[in-house]
Amino acid sequence: MIVKRVEQIQINKNHELWPYCDEICFAAKNLYNYANYITRQEFINNKKWIRYRDLNKMLKEHETYKNLPAQ
């Protein structure tokens, strides 16, 4: 059995990493909303779903995607 160990760290606005975390979360939210918009428009206009692979290829060219740190 694989055990995932997780540590949760709460960061408030006084923490030194707050600006970095805030910026990354904001960028991730914007990227998610953009992907959601693309998917919705494709369905409305063409009655088709965009596959994850195709959406990923589209988003790799987006500026926000490029600015997010890699995992």
C-alpha positions as CSV (number, residue, x, y, z in Angstrom):
1,M,0.0,0.0,0.0
2,I,1.3,3.5,-0.9
3,V,1.1,6.0,1.8
4,K,1.0,9.7,0.9
5,R,2.3,11.9,3.6
6,V,1.1,15.5,3.5
7,E,2.1,18.5,5.5
8,Q,-0.2,21.5,5.5
9,I,1.3,24.9,6.1
10,Q,-0.9,27.9,6.7
11,I,0.4,31.2,5.2
12,N,-1.2,34.4,6.3
13,K,-0.6,37.9,4.8
14,N,2.3,38.5,7.1
15,H,4.3,35.5,5.9
16,E,7.3,36.1,3.7
17,L,6.0,33.8,1.0
18,W,2.5,35.4,0.8
19,P,3.2,37.5,-2.3
20,Y,4.7,34.6,-4.2
21,C,1.8,32.2,-3.3
22,D,-0.8,34.9,-4.0
23,E,0.8,35.5,-7.5
24,I,0.9,31.8,-8.3
25,C,-2.7,31.2,-7.2
26,F,-3.9,34.2,-9.2
27,A,-2.2,32.9,-12.3
28,A,-3.5,29.4,-11.8
29,K,-7.0,30.7,-11.4
30,N,-6.7,32.7,-14.6
31,L,-5.4,29.8,-16.5
32,Y,-8.3,27.6,-15.3
33,N,-10.8,30.2,-16.3
34,Y,-9.2,30.5,-19.7
35,A,-9.3,26.8,-20.2
36,N,-12.9,26.7,-19.1
37,Y,-13.8,29.5,-21.5
38,I,-12.1,27.7,-24.4
39,T,-13.9,24.4,-23.6
40,R,-17.3,26.2,-23.3
41,Q,-16.9,28.2,-26.5
42,E,-16.0,25.0,-28.4
43,F,-19.1,23.3,-27.1
44,I,-21.4,26.2,-27.8
45,N,-20.1,26.8,-31.4
46,N,-19.3,23.3,-32.6
47,K,-21.1,21.0,-30.1
48,K,-17.9,19.2,-29.4
49,W,-15.7,18.7,-26.3
50,I,-12.0,19.5,-26.5
51,R,-9.9,16.6,-25.3
52,Y,-7.4,17.2,-22.5
53,R,-4.4,16.6,-24.7
54,D,-5.6,19.2,-27.3
55,L,-6.5,21.7,-24.6
56,N,-3.1,21.2,-23.0
57,K,-1.4,21.9,-26.4
58,M,-3.4,25.1,-26.7
59,L,-2.6,26.3,-23.2
60,K,1.1,25.7,-23.5
61,E,1.4,28.7,-25.7
62,H,-0.5,30.9,-23.2
63,E,1.6,33.4,-21.2
64,T,0.2,32.4,-17.8
65,Y,1.0,28.7,-18.5
66,K,4.6,29.6,-19.2
67,N,4.9,31.7,-16.0
68,L,3.7,29.0,-13.7
69,P,6.4,26.9,-12.0
70,A,6.8,23.3,-13.1
71,Q,5.9,20.5,-10.7
